[in-house]
Amino acid sequence: MAKVFQLRSSRPQKFGYKKARRHSRSDGADSQLNIFEQPETAAARIVSLETNLHPFERALLYDERGNVIRATEGYQESISHGEYVADAYCNLGILESEQGCVDEAIECFKNSLKHDPALFETHYNLANVYFDLGDYRPAQVHYEIGASIEPGYANLYFNLALTLAMQDDFERAVEALESYQQLSSSPDEDKTEKLLTTLRRSIGRS
């Protein structure tokens, strides 16, 4: 029981948000963004930013640079144009959450899922918000939906393990954490092993 209390009082830090980068446009012209390709000159970057990018792509660049105001404007413009709507709502939800506007963040994520119920990033991010609120059951649901969409995303399983552990479902928490270890290319071995030890002791496994 002491180990369970220790987990609840000092739980490990979960992995954070994941921005939406896979896109489905309303006009059917699907594309994969390549926003990290470096332009040949600074001028080329400016021209690309201001004239050659769709509002969502522009917003994502501003978002990566930490310009919350311009990013928000770009995502909202993308939504108003009916382009990458689910992705834009998803990333707006992240920005709202990071500013402490939890209700607005949840609303954005829900709007994202209305436009694309299978958008992995939205399920994962919404689960993170519920986890931070202590609403572990809906967090678990969205992590598990996310895992069914992208079963190879390692960080999800670490967060799912924490969520299950907080609900005293230690057997499944161990399974999720072992999945994280198998999938992650660079797991934090010390943190993971300490958590595994705590969970296994909670269920009487060595």
Backbone as a chain_set.jsonl record, in Angstrom:
{"seq": "MAKVFQLRSSRPQKFGYKKARRHSRSDGADSQLNIFEQPETAAARIVSLETNLHPFERALLYDERGNVIRATEGYQESISHGEYVADAYCNLGILESEQGCVDEAIECFKNSLKHDPALFETHYNLANVYFDLGDYRPAQVHYEIGASIEPGYANLYFNLALTLAMQDDFERAVEALESYQQLSSSPDEDKTEKLLTTLRRSIGRS", "coords": {"N": [[0.825, -1.212, 0.0], [2.017, 1.186, 0.686], [3.638, 1.681, -1.5], [1.771, 2.2, -3.46], [0.689, 4.587, -2.485], [2.962, 6.153, -2.693], [3.234, 6.336, -5.458], [0.942, 7.778, -6.13], [1.388, 10.201, -4.816], [3.739, 11.215, -5.836], [3.868, 11.028, -8.74], [5.411, 9.987, -11.81], [6.47, 12.269, -14.429], [4.353, 12.754, -17.153], [4.401, 12.257, -20.765], [4.218, 15.005, -23.069], [2.168, 17.133, -25.22], [1.235, 16.486, -28.664], [1.586, 17.864, -31.756], [-0.687, 18.245, -34.497], [0.115, 17.132, -37.678], [-0.456, 15.734, -39.909], [-2.585, 15.832, -42.643], [-5.885, 16.426, -43.861], [-7.495, 17.82, -46.363], [-10.413, 19.804, -47.024], [-10.936, 20.136, -49.698], [-10.015, 17.926, -50.873], [-7.394, 17.809, -51.697], [-5.014, 16.352, -50.51], [-2.04, 16.597, -48.56], [1.35, 16.305, -47.415], [2.988, 18.191, -45.097], [6.07, 19.954, -45.385], [7.568, 21.552, -43.519], [9.986, 21.883, -42.362], [12.002, 22.008, -44.144], [14.825, 23.727, -45.03], [14.968, 27.001, -46.323], [16.811, 28.472, -49.059], [17.714, 31.037, -48.627], [17.305, 33.772, -46.263], [15.462, 35.55, -47.254], [14.021, 33.928, -48.983], [12.725, 32.314, -47.157], [10.995, 34.165, -45.952], [9.364, 34.922, -48.113], [8.241, 32.446, -48.704], [6.858, 31.987, -46.336], [4.949, 34.05, -46.274], [3.574, 34.019, -48.722], [3.431, 31.538, -50.098], [2.402, 29.528, -48.534], [-0.347, 27.694, -47.137], [-2.919, 28.829, -44.829], [-2.93, 27.096, -42.563], [-0.41, 25.862, -42.675], [1.221, 28.085, -42.41], [0.441, 28.886, -39.855], [1.4, 26.726, -38.381], [4.148, 27.024, -38.647], [4.519, 29.502, -37.293], [3.655, 28.642, -34.821], [5.632, 26.752, -34.132], [7.689, 28.527, -33.761], [6.96, 29.8, -31.485], [5.213, 31.917, -31.563], [2.413, 32.705, -30.416], [0.126, 34.287, -30.853], [0.08, 34.858, -33.673], [0.063, 32.245, -34.597], [-2.375, 31.292, -33.575], [-4.147, 32.95, -34.971], [-3.635, 32.044, -37.563], [-4.458, 29.339, -37.463], [-7.174, 29.708, -36.915], [-7.928, 31.045, -39.243], [-7.482, 29.034, -41.1], [-9.462, 27.234, -40.336], [-11.746, 28.776, -40.918], [-11.542, 28.827, -43.649], [-12.065, 26.267, -44.234], [-10.054, 24.384, -44.445], [-7.887, 21.802, -43.483], [-9.244, 21.43, -41.061], [-9.741, 19.788, -38.775], [-7.129, 19.344, -37.875], [-6.31, 21.954, -37.347], [-8.049, 22.727, -35.266], [-7.174, 20.889, -33.38], [-4.507, 21.728, -32.843], [-5.017, 24.299, -31.962], [-6.274, 23.626, -29.604], [-4.125, 22.664, -28.113], [-2.648, 25.045, -27.784], [-4.511, 26.552, -26.296], [-4.671, 25.009, -23.965], [-2.047, 25.177, -23.023], [-2.042, 27.775, -22.247], [-3.562, 27.714, -20.049], [-6.277, 27.624, -20.393], [-8.447, 25.533, -19.966], [-11.099, 24.567, -20.399], [-11.683, 25.724, -22.876], [-9.733, 24.471, -24.376], [-10.543, 21.76, -24.297], [-12.939, 21.996, -25.682], [-11.991, 22.738, -28.21], [-10.588, 20.391, -28.917], [-12.712, 18.587, -28.997], [-14.182, 19.671, -31.111], [-12.354, 19.202, -33.114], [-12.455, 16.401, -33.27], [-15.022, 16.085, -34.159], [-14.778, 16.735, -36.817], [-12.85, 14.984, -37.688], [-12.951, 12.002, -36.571], [-10.994, 10.095, -36.247], [-8.522, 11.211, -35.811], [-5.425, 10.876, -34.654], [-3.66, 12.513, -33.078], [-5.397, 14.271, -31.785], [-6.979, 12.646, -30.087], [-4.937, 11.715, -28.408], [-3.939, 14.14, -27.29], [-6.239, 15.174, -26.052], [-6.638, 13.191, -24.163], [-4.39, 13.702, -22.578], [-5.092, 16.176, -21.45], [-7.354, 15.457, -19.919], [-6.073, 13.7, -18.181], [-4.398, 15.458, -16.719], [-6.35, 16.84, -15.4], [-7.173, 14.984, -13.637], [-9.145, 13.293, -14.396], [-9.317, 10.307, -14.944], [-10.575, 8.118, -16.172], [-11.893, 9.011, -18.686], [-9.497, 9.883, -19.826], [-8.103, 7.475, -20.109], [-9.777, 6.195, -21.983], [-9.43, 7.769, -24.311], [-6.671, 7.552, -24.71], [-6.574, 4.825, -25.297], [-8.121, 4.67, -27.606], [-6.466, 6.182, -29.235], [-4.249, 4.464, -29.297], [-5.286, 2.398, -30.783], [-5.404, 3.57, -33.239], [-2.818, 4.506, -33.862], [-0.746, 2.303, -33.173], [1.989, 2.166, -32.764], [3.062, 4.332, -31.421], [5.139, 5.238, -29.03], [5.218, 6.925, -26.67], [2.594, 7.258, -25.888], [1.924, 4.896, -24.542], [3.354, 5.018, -22.189], [2.074, 7.16, -20.896], [-0.483, 6.056, -20.786], [0.026, 3.931, -19.064], [0.517, 5.309, -16.645], [-2.01, 6.41, -16.292], [-3.654, 4.142, -15.97], [-2.482, 3.1, -13.668], [-3.124, 5.06, -11.802], [-5.732, 4.451, -11.484], [-5.645, 2.171, -10.121], [-5.318, -0.102, -11.632], [-3.166, -2.132, -11.92], [-2.026, -4.372, -13.182], [-2.586, -4.056, -15.958], [-1.359, -1.628, -16.259], [1.341, -2.295, -15.99], [1.612, -3.846, -18.31], [1.203, -1.887, -20.272], [3.384, -0.224, -19.773], [5.491, -1.927, -20.328], [5.056, -2.202, -23.046], [5.691, 0.374, -23.837], [8.458, 0.355, -23.309], [9.314, -1.502, -25.21], [8.693, -0.252, -27.607], [9.859, 2.28, -27.627], [12.572, 4.157, -28.849], [14.456, 5.38, -27.338], [14.122, 4.97, -24.395], [13.599, 6.279, -21.07], [15.389, 4.665, -19.034], [15.931, 4.485, -16.259], [13.836, 5.905, -14.986], [11.669, 4.436, -15.996], [12.152, 1.804, -15.105], [12.035, 2.159, -12.336], [9.339, 2.847, -12.04], [8.143, 0.535, -13.047], [9.003, -1.293, -11.128], [7.676, -0.337, -8.854], [4.994, -0.735, -9.654], [4.905, -3.506, -10.08], [5.43, -4.471, -7.527], [3.139, -3.607, -6.323], [1.295, -5.385, -7.214], [2.268, -7.705, -6.334], [4.298, -8.893, -7.838], [7.582, -9.845, -8.767]], "CA": [[0.0, 0.0, 0.0], [2.906, 2.346, 0.716], [4.103, 1.929, -2.851], [0.663, 2.827, -4.169], [0.634, 5.976, -2.032], [4.119, 6.843, -3.264], [2.932, 6.607, -6.864], [-0.066, 8.833, -6.203], [1.882, 11.471, -4.281], [4.865, 11.706, -6.64], [3.829, 10.277, -9.989], [6.353, 10.475, -12.829], [5.948, 13.221, -15.398], [3.907, 12.139, -18.402], [4.826, 12.92, -21.99], [3.333, 16.116, -23.392], [1.306, 17.182, -26.391], [1.744, 16.17, -30.004], [0.885, 18.69, -32.737], [-1.192, 17.594, -35.701], [0.901, 17.457, -38.869], [-1.002, 14.979, -41.045], [-3.695, 16.702, -42.987], [-6.898, 16.036, -44.834], [-8.153, 19.067, -46.737], [-11.799, 19.668, -47.455], [-11.025, 20.121, -51.155], [-9.5, 16.651, -51.345], [-5.983, 17.896, -52.09], [-4.23, 15.989, -49.342], [-0.601, 16.792, -48.697], [2.181, 16.213, -46.219], [3.782, 19.408, -44.997], [7.508, 19.842, -45.214], [7.87, 22.892, -43.024], [11.323, 21.945, -41.802], [12.988, 22.163, -45.206], [15.405, 25.054, -44.879], [15.065, 27.758, -47.565], [18.187, 28.799, -49.419], [18.07, 32.325, -48.04], [16.306, 34.311, -45.346], [14.404, 36.143, -48.074], [13.176, 32.843, -49.478], [11.873, 31.898, -46.052], [9.941, 35.156, -45.773], [8.444, 34.796, -49.241], [7.51, 31.196, -48.517], [5.971, 32.146, -45.2], [3.871, 34.997, -46.497], [2.836, 33.891, -49.976], [3.321, 30.206, -50.67], [1.847, 28.568, -47.598], [-1.739, 27.782, -46.708], [-3.01, 29.368, -43.469], [-2.533, 26.114, -41.555], [1.043, 25.703, -42.742], [1.778, 29.314, -41.844], [0.19, 28.825, -38.416], [2.291, 25.738, -37.789], [5.468, 27.656, -38.56], [4.488, 30.453, -36.187], [3.527, 27.838, -33.608], [6.953, 26.208, -33.829], [8.54, 29.644, -33.337], [6.474, 30.319, -30.223], [4.374, 33.097, -31.769], [1.083, 32.169, -30.133], [-0.917, 35.126, -31.458], [0.024, 34.616, -35.111], [-0.33, 30.848, -34.793], [-3.813, 31.21, -33.33], [-4.808, 33.596, -36.11], [-3.512, 31.171, -38.723], [-5.33, 28.176, -37.295], [-8.559, 30.17, -37.058], [-8.135, 31.322, -40.659], [-7.574, 27.737, -41.753], [-10.802, 26.716, -40.034], [-12.735, 29.564, -41.652], [-11.42, 28.453, -45.064], [-12.437, 24.867, -44.384], [-8.859, 23.613, -44.769], [-7.21, 21.183, -42.345], [-10.041, 21.906, -39.928], [-9.505, 18.958, -37.589], [-5.766, 19.592, -37.425], [-6.249, 23.306, -36.797], [-8.691, 22.688, -33.95], [-6.291, 20.128, -32.498], [-3.378, 22.56, -32.416], [-5.586, 25.367, -31.136], [-6.502, 23.045, -28.284], [-2.843, 22.646, -27.409], [-2.337, 26.422, -27.389], [-5.421, 26.942, -25.211], [-4.28, 24.288, -22.755], [-0.777, 25.722, -22.546], [-2.333, 29.08, -21.635], [-4.395, 27.484, -18.881], [-7.706, 27.697, -20.742], [-8.726, 24.105, -20.108], [-12.416, 24.366, -21.019], [-11.557, 26.071, -24.295], [-8.917, 23.422, -24.996], [-11.385, 20.574, -24.482], [-13.889, 22.31, -26.75], [-11.249, 22.65, -29.475], [-10.329, 18.99, -29.226], [-13.982, 17.969, -29.375], [-14.486, 20.136, -32.463], [-11.445, 18.479, -34.004], [-12.948, 15.04, -33.452], [-16.242, 16.153, -34.968], [-14.37, 16.798, -38.224], [-12.064, 13.784, -37.999], [-12.989, 11.172, -35.356], [-9.845, 9.189, -36.186], [-7.267, 11.959, -35.766], [-4.678, 10.349, -33.509], [-3.118, 13.558, -32.217], [-6.451, 14.854, -30.958], [-7.278, 11.708, -28.998], [-3.797, 11.711, -27.494], [-3.881, 15.413, -26.566], [-7.407, 15.27, -25.174], [-6.335, 12.306, -23.037], [-3.452, 14.412, -21.713], [-5.836, 17.19, -20.685], [-8.149, 14.754, -18.896], [-5.143, 13.186, -17.171], [-3.984, 16.568, -15.863], [-7.507, 17.202, -14.579], [-7.489, 13.878, -12.733], [-10.267, 12.526, -14.961], [-8.513, 9.228, -15.507], [-11.332, 7.223, -17.035], [-11.902, 9.512, -20.069], [-8.118, 9.887, -20.333], [-7.826, 6.105, -20.549], [-10.543, 5.921, -23.203], [-8.828, 8.427, -25.468], [-5.375, 6.912, -24.968], [-6.786, 3.522, -25.919], [-8.527, 4.928, -28.988], [-5.245, 6.585, -29.921], [-3.415, 3.275, -29.512], [-5.877, 1.609, -31.868], [-5.149, 4.291, -34.484], [-1.363, 4.474, -34.072], [-0.239, 1.395, -32.123], [3.431, 2.229, -32.614], [3.518, 5.576, -30.792], [5.607, 4.753, -27.73], [4.924, 7.799, -25.532], [1.219, 7.041, -25.462], [1.835, 3.775, -23.613], [3.827, 5.483, -20.877], [0.983, 7.93, -20.303], [-1.561, 5.115, -20.477], [0.425, 3.193, -17.863], [0.257, 6.175, -15.496], [-3.467, 6.543, -16.153], [-4.157, 2.887, -15.41], [-1.98, 2.986, -12.304], [-3.898, 5.964, -10.95], [-7.026, 3.802, -11.259], [-5.31, 0.911, -9.437], [-5.302, -1.224, -12.587], [-1.717, -2.275, -11.986], [-1.654, -5.388, -14.168], [-2.599, -3.452, -17.287], [-0.346, -0.562, -16.247], [2.614, -2.957, -16.28], [1.6, -4.218, -19.726], [1.372, -0.669, -21.062], [4.75, 0.266, -19.595], [6.357, -2.837, -21.079], [4.895, -1.829, -24.453], [6.499, 1.589, -24.026], [9.867, -0.038, -23.368], [9.568, -2.206, -26.464], [8.502, 0.622, -28.763], [10.642, 3.511, -27.569], [13.955, 4.059, -29.311], [15.344, 5.904, -26.292], [13.355, 5.091, -23.154], [14.292, 6.674, -19.847], [15.43, 3.369, -18.368], [15.879, 4.618, -14.809], [12.467, 6.259, -14.609], [10.768, 3.353, -16.355], [12.377, 0.658, -14.229], [11.507, 2.499, -11.01], [7.89, 2.754, -12.091], [7.804, -0.884, -13.189], [9.214, -1.927, -9.826], [6.571, 0.074, -7.995], [3.764, -1.375, -10.103], [4.985, -4.956, -9.853], [5.28, -4.715, -6.095], [1.741, -3.348, -5.969], [0.497, -6.572, -7.552], [2.944, -8.869, -5.802], [5.194, -9.507, -8.808], [8.973, -9.435, -8.607]], "C": [[0.858, 1.261, 0.0], [3.391, 2.698, -0.668], [3.02, 2.602, -3.688], [0.564, 4.288, -3.78], [1.777, 6.783, -2.628], [3.856, 7.223, -4.714], [1.949, 7.757, -6.984], [0.487, 10.19, -5.778], [3.016, 12.058, -5.111], [4.934, 10.935, -7.952], [4.834, 10.853, -10.988], [5.663, 11.416, -13.809], [5.549, 12.494, -16.681], [4.514, 12.868, -19.592], [3.766, 13.939, -22.401], [2.629, 15.99, -24.719], [2.031, 16.814, -27.68], [0.936, 16.969, -31.012], [0.435, 17.858, -33.933], [-0.382, 18.056, -36.903], [0.444, 16.672, -40.094], [-2.335, 15.61, -41.394], [-4.627, 16.1, -44.024], [-7.702, 17.277, -45.172], [-9.556, 18.814, -47.244], [-11.931, 19.603, -48.96], [-10.428, 18.856, -51.755], [-8.048, 16.659, -51.739], [-5.115, 17.634, -50.879], [-2.757, 16.206, -49.606], [0.074, 16.581, -47.365], [3.067, 17.439, -46.173], [5.26, 19.078, -44.847], [8.03, 21.183, -44.715], [9.296, 23.008, -42.509], [12.406, 21.997, -42.869], [13.52, 23.582, -45.166], [15.456, 25.765, -46.23], [16.508, 28.158, -47.827], [18.64, 30.107, -48.807], [16.98, 32.763, -47.091], [15.145, 34.915, -46.124], [13.462, 35.071, -48.589], [12.241, 32.355, -48.398], [10.709, 32.871, -45.885], [8.905, 35.049, -46.884], [7.589, 33.554, -49.087], [6.468, 31.34, -47.422], [4.754, 32.981, -45.535], [3.024, 34.7, -47.734], [2.575, 32.47, -50.436], [2.644, 29.18, -49.771], [0.362, 28.791, -47.364], [-1.779, 28.304, -45.274], [-2.566, 28.376, -42.395], [-1.019, 25.953, -41.514], [1.756, 26.908, -42.119], [1.624, 29.302, -40.322], [1.142, 27.86, -37.732], [3.713, 26.265, -37.665], [5.534, 28.643, -37.4], [4.428, 29.716, -34.852], [4.887, 27.298, -33.187], [7.906, 27.289, -33.324], [8.086, 30.263, -32.027], [5.641, 31.576, -30.333], [2.909, 32.677, -31.646], [-0.004, 32.97, -30.844], [-1.049, 34.839, -32.948], [-0.385, 33.179, -35.426], [-1.837, 30.684, -34.621], [-4.592, 31.807, -34.49], [-4.779, 32.689, -37.338], [-4.402, 29.952, -38.633], [-6.798, 28.569, -37.472], [-8.883, 30.476, -38.519], [-8.279, 30.02, -41.444], [-8.946, 27.121, -41.548], [-11.852, 27.453, -40.844], [-12.703, 29.251, -43.144], [-11.803, 27.004, -45.311], [-11.282, 23.965, -44.761], [-8.199, 23.097, -43.491], [-7.932, 21.514, -41.035], [-9.757, 21.107, -38.655], [-8.124, 19.223, -37.005], [-5.652, 20.965, -36.754], [-6.885, 23.358, -35.412], [-7.806, 21.959, -32.941], [-5.167, 21.014, -31.961], [-3.825, 23.787, -31.638], [-5.827, 24.867, -29.718], [-5.233, 22.988, -27.463], [-2.496, 24.048, -26.902], [-3.22, 26.879, -26.232], [-5.014, 26.273, -23.899], [-3.006, 24.864, -22.169], [-0.945, 27.102, -21.902], [-3.261, 28.956, -20.438], [-5.881, 27.546, -19.132], [-8.219, 26.285, -21.024], [-10.066, 23.855, -20.791], [-12.367, 24.646, -22.517], [-10.752, 25.008, -25.041], [-9.754, 22.182, -25.282], [-12.381, 20.805, -25.61], [-13.207, 22.232, -28.115], [-11.008, 21.204, -29.87], [-11.616, 18.268, -29.648], [-14.4, 18.398, -30.772], [-13.594, 19.441, -33.486], [-11.983, 17.083, -34.3], [-14.263, 15.006, -34.218], [-15.893, 16.125, -36.451], [-13.535, 15.591, -38.635], [-11.997, 12.924, -36.737], [-11.773, 10.272, -35.196], [-8.514, 9.936, -36.169], [-6.522, 11.587, -34.48], [-4.254, 11.443, -32.541], [-4.188, 14.144, -31.294], [-6.826, 13.931, -29.811], [-6.168, 11.726, -27.952], [-3.755, 12.991, -26.655], [-5.054, 15.588, -25.621], [-7.216, 14.369, -23.953], [-5.381, 12.989, -22.059], [-4.152, 15.461, -20.856], [-6.639, 16.53, -19.578], [-7.247, 14.204, -17.792], [-4.749, 14.291, -16.201], [-5.111, 17.031, -14.947], [-7.83, 16.139, -13.53], [-8.689, 13.077, -13.18], [-9.686, 11.324, -15.703], [-9.296, 8.304, -16.428], [-11.438, 7.752, -18.467], [-10.494, 9.616, -20.657], [-7.76, 8.513, -20.869], [-8.519, 5.797, -21.867], [-9.853, 6.516, -24.422], [-7.41, 7.908, -25.75], [-5.572, 5.59, -25.711], [-7.288, 3.665, -27.354], [-7.303, 5.322, -29.811], [-4.354, 5.395, -30.24], [-3.967, 2.402, -30.627], [-5.633, 2.249, -33.23], [-3.664, 4.238, -34.846], [-0.714, 3.609, -32.996], [1.26, 1.475, -31.898], [3.953, 3.471, -31.933], [3.856, 5.301, -29.327], [5.117, 5.602, -26.557], [3.51, 7.61, -25.006], [1.14, 5.965, -24.391], [2.371, 4.133, -22.231], [2.717, 6.248, -20.173], [-0.188, 7.041, -19.922], [-1.23, 4.326, -19.219], [0.172, 4.022, -16.607], [-1.236, 6.282, -15.221], [-4.068, 5.301, -15.516], [-3.713, 2.729, -13.956], [-2.765, 3.861, -11.347], [-5.302, 5.438, -10.685], [-6.856, 2.431, -10.598], [-5.397, -0.308, -10.343], [-3.834, -1.537, -12.891], [-1.26, -3.302, -13.012], [-1.561, -4.777, -15.564], [-1.608, -2.296, -17.382], [1.031, -1.139, -16.561], [2.699, -3.315, -17.758], [1.845, -2.989, -20.612], [2.807, -0.16, -20.967], [5.75, -0.635, -20.322], [6.253, -2.571, -22.581], [5.705, -0.578, -24.768], [7.972, 1.238, -24.166], [10.212, -0.678, -24.709], [9.557, -1.267, -27.664], [9.438, 1.824, -28.788], [12.074, 3.261, -28.021], [14.934, 4.557, -28.265], [14.561, 6.085, -24.988], [14.22, 5.577, -21.999], [14.306, 5.445, -18.94], [15.283, 3.492, -16.858], [14.464, 4.915, -14.339], [11.506, 5.104, -14.854], [10.914, 2.171, -15.419], [11.86, 0.931, -12.815], [9.989, 2.375, -10.978], [7.444, 1.309, -12.22], [7.952, -1.608, -11.854], [8.08, -1.606, -8.875], [5.287, -0.656, -8.365], [3.78, -2.876, -9.814], [4.858, -5.308, -8.376], [3.835, -4.517, -5.651], [0.857, -4.549, -6.256], [1.216, -7.858, -7.133], [3.814, -9.602, -6.781], [6.608, -8.984, -8.598], [9.607, -9.172, -9.944]], "O": [[0.493, 2.274, -0.597], [3.545, 3.876, -0.993], [3.309, 3.463, -4.518], [0.376, 5.147, -4.642], [1.603, 7.938, -3.018], [4.219, 8.317, -5.146], [2.106, 8.62, -7.848], [0.092, 11.218, -6.328], [3.234, 13.269, -5.092], [5.93, 10.273, -8.243], [5.078, 12.059, -11.008], [4.447, 11.368, -13.994], [6.327, 11.709, -17.224], [5.07, 13.957, -19.449], [2.579, 13.768, -22.123], [2.503, 14.9, -25.277], [3.259, 16.832, -27.763], [-0.276, 16.778, -31.119], [1.095, 16.895, -34.324], [-0.218, 19.258, -37.114], [0.915, 16.927, -41.202], [-3.134, 15.892, -40.502], [-4.212, 15.373, -44.927], [-8.503, 17.74, -44.359], [-9.854, 17.764, -47.813], [-12.92, 19.077, -49.469], [-10.34, 18.715, -52.975], [-7.506, 15.61, -52.087], [-4.551, 18.555, -50.289], [-2.278, 16.024, -50.726], [-0.558, 16.67, -46.312], [3.82, 17.699, -47.112], [5.638, 18.062, -44.264], [8.816, 21.855, -45.381], [9.769, 24.114, -42.247], [13.594, 22.027, -42.547], [12.75, 24.538, -45.259], [15.945, 25.186, -47.2], [17.328, 28.178, -46.91], [19.82, 30.275, -48.499], [15.877, 32.217, -47.094], [13.989, 34.811, -45.713], [12.249, 35.272, -48.631], [11.09, 32.018, -48.676], [9.568, 32.449, -45.697], [7.703, 35.083, -46.621], [6.378, 33.585, -49.306], [5.336, 30.875, -47.56], [3.641, 32.653, -45.123], [1.86, 35.098, -47.784], [1.576, 32.223, -51.111], [2.344, 28.072, -50.217], [-0.125, 29.922, -47.39], [-0.772, 28.231, -44.568], [-1.905, 28.758, -41.43], [-0.421, 25.912, -40.439], [2.749, 26.767, -41.406], [2.548, 29.658, -39.591], [1.635, 28.133, -36.637], [4.402, 25.98, -36.685], [6.484, 28.627, -36.616], [5.068, 30.116, -33.88], [5.252, 27.378, -32.014], [8.822, 27.004, -32.552], [8.75, 31.158, -31.505], [5.379, 32.24, -29.33], [2.257, 32.341, -32.635], [-0.951, 32.392, -31.379], [-2.152, 34.603, -33.441], [-1.091, 32.926, -36.402], [-2.493, 30.019, -35.423], [-5.584, 31.233, -34.939], [-5.768, 32.577, -38.062], [-5.035, 29.569, -39.617], [-7.568, 27.845, -38.103], [-9.99, 30.198, -38.982], [-9.107, 29.925, -42.349], [-9.526, 26.554, -42.474], [-12.754, 26.828, -41.402], [-13.714, 29.392, -43.831], [-11.862, 26.559, -46.457], [-11.491, 22.895, -45.334], [-7.98, 23.85, -42.542], [-7.299, 21.838, -40.03], [-9.556, 21.684, -37.587], [-7.964, 19.315, -35.788], [-4.986, 21.117, -35.73], [-6.332, 23.96, -34.492], [-7.706, 22.368, -31.784], [-4.912, 21.039, -30.757], [-3.108, 24.267, -30.76], [-5.61, 25.595, -28.749], [-5.254, 23.235, -26.257], [-2.103, 24.223, -25.749], [-2.74, 27.518, -25.296], [-5.015, 26.911, -22.846], [-2.894, 25.024, -20.953], [-0.104, 27.54, -21.118], [-3.698, 29.96, -19.875], [-6.672, 27.525, -18.189], [-8.4, 25.898, -22.178], [-10.151, 23.006, -21.678], [-12.935, 23.906, -23.321], [-11.049, 24.685, -26.191], [-9.686, 21.619, -26.374], [-12.637, 19.902, -26.406], [-13.787, 21.715, -29.07], [-11.201, 20.832, -31.028], [-11.596, 17.436, -30.555], [-14.917, 17.587, -31.541], [-14.033, 19.13, -34.593], [-11.967, 16.637, -35.447], [-14.582, 14.004, -34.857], [-16.632, 15.553, -37.253], [-13.518, 15.22, -39.808], [-11.091, 13.094, -35.921], [-11.544, 9.737, -34.111], [-7.479, 9.348, -36.482], [-6.938, 11.937, -33.376], [-4.456, 11.324, -31.332], [-3.901, 14.474, -30.144], [-6.977, 14.386, -28.677], [-6.438, 11.75, -26.751], [-3.556, 12.928, -25.441], [-4.889, 16.094, -24.51], [-7.587, 14.74, -22.839], [-5.546, 12.867, -20.846], [-3.84, 15.615, -19.676], [-6.614, 16.981, -18.433], [-7.606, 14.236, -16.615], [-4.764, 14.083, -14.987], [-4.866, 17.547, -13.857], [-8.656, 16.36, -12.644], [-9.204, 12.26, -12.417], [-9.579, 11.326, -16.929], [-8.729, 7.759, -17.375], [-11.105, 7.019, -19.398], [-10.319, 9.453, -21.865], [-7.184, 8.391, -21.95], [-7.921, 5.205, -22.766], [-9.708, 5.85, -25.447], [-6.999, 7.836, -26.908], [-4.828, 5.275, -26.639], [-6.923, 2.872, -28.221], [-7.124, 4.858, -30.936], [-3.771, 5.322, -31.321], [-3.209, 1.74, -31.336], [-5.65, 1.566, -34.255], [-3.302, 3.96, -35.989], [-0.189, 4.132, -32.013], [1.761, 0.904, -30.929], [5.167, 3.666, -31.863], [2.964, 5.151, -28.492], [4.651, 5.059, -25.556], [3.258, 7.782, -23.814], [0.377, 6.098, -23.435], [1.897, 3.611, -21.222], [2.447, 6.017, -18.994], [-0.813, 7.232, -18.879], [-2.11, 4.076, -18.395], [-0.332, 3.5, -15.612], [-1.673, 6.249, -14.07], [-4.904, 5.404, -14.619], [-4.487, 2.275, -13.113], [-3.043, 3.462, -10.216], [-5.986, 5.911, -9.779], [-7.795, 1.639, -10.527], [-5.537, -1.431, -9.859], [-3.332, -1.243, -13.976], [-0.219, -3.124, -13.646], [-0.566, -4.966, -16.265], [-1.077, -2.016, -18.457], [1.801, -0.539, -17.311], [3.737, -3.114, -18.39], [2.602, -3.054, -21.58], [3.379, 0.282, -21.963], [6.742, -0.152, -20.868], [7.24, -2.698, -23.306], [6.326, -0.477, -25.826], [8.658, 1.763, -25.043], [11.277, -0.422, -25.272], [10.311, -1.455, -28.618], [9.772, 2.329, -29.86], [12.704, 2.281, -27.625], [16.111, 4.2, -28.295], [14.36, 7.21, -24.531], [15.422, 5.318, -21.957], [13.368, 5.208, -18.18], [14.585, 2.689, -16.239], [13.951, 4.274, -13.422], [10.636, 4.823, -14.029], [9.917, 1.593, -14.984], [11.311, 0.037, -12.17], [9.42, 1.863, -10.014], [6.477, 0.896, -11.579], [7.118, -2.44, -11.498], [7.577, -2.483, -8.173], [4.572, -1.142, -7.489], [2.786, -3.439, -9.358], [4.252, -6.318, -8.019], [3.365, -5.174, -4.723], [-0.192, -4.724, -5.635], [0.824, -8.957, -7.527], [4.065, -10.795, -6.613], [6.801, -7.809, -8.287], [10.783, -8.815, -10.009]]}, "num_chains": 1, "name": "protein.A"}
